[in-house]
Amino acid sequence: MVVLISGTGSNMAALMEAAKDPEYGAEIVAVGTDREGTRGVEVAEAAGIPAFVVPFRSFSDRSAWDAAMSDRIAEHEPDLVVSAGFMRILGPAVIGRHQAVNIHPALLPSFPGAHAVRDALAHGVRVTGTTIHFLDEGVDSGPIIDQVAVPVEDGDDESSLHERIKVVERRMLVDTVGRLAREGWSIDGRHVRFGRTDTKESR
């Protein structure tokens, strides 16, 4: 897998730790990011994992950046791309070429977008959570693989709630990516099932 990050790479680090076990079924072949100087890239390189940067600001428009990101991912021939704290929307050049999953801090389809935790609190929900889903060309709209609920506690602010979601998120990401690697998957409309089938959308 190629793991895409935009910051410290805490989810990436959890995947790195899991991948040390040969029975996990997946390995990180590269780490990519959209900005220079991220802590996560330093962590990856220190572990001997190749890393690449495709700076968003270096391109004239989003489609040119998306095409360049797709090409850099393809150099590593991944079976799966994992968007793990990656803060850019991946467009048709990536999605149309690479199977990719994303982790989101809400129970989709509720509260898509960049401010999911803030939006959940503002709405007054008593339960939120985290979702892992396949990427499509929409915003947090792809087929859902798994979800875990997280209660909203009295007195929660955005920071405290997000930290509790992150704990659940890392565990779910590691478990789900491992199952995808070991068991394969199939997609039937909006339904994702573990295990390989004879359909053209199975892996």
PyMOL commands that set and color helices and strands:
alter all, ss='L'
color gray80, all
select helices_A, chain A and resi 10-19+22-24+39-46+56-58+62-74+92-95+116-123+158-183
alter helices_A, ss='H'
color red, helices_A
select strands_A, chain A and resi 2-5+30-33+51-53+81-83+100-104+127-134+144-151+185-188+191-194
alter strands_A, ss='S'
color yellow, strands_A
deselect
rebuild
show_as cartoon
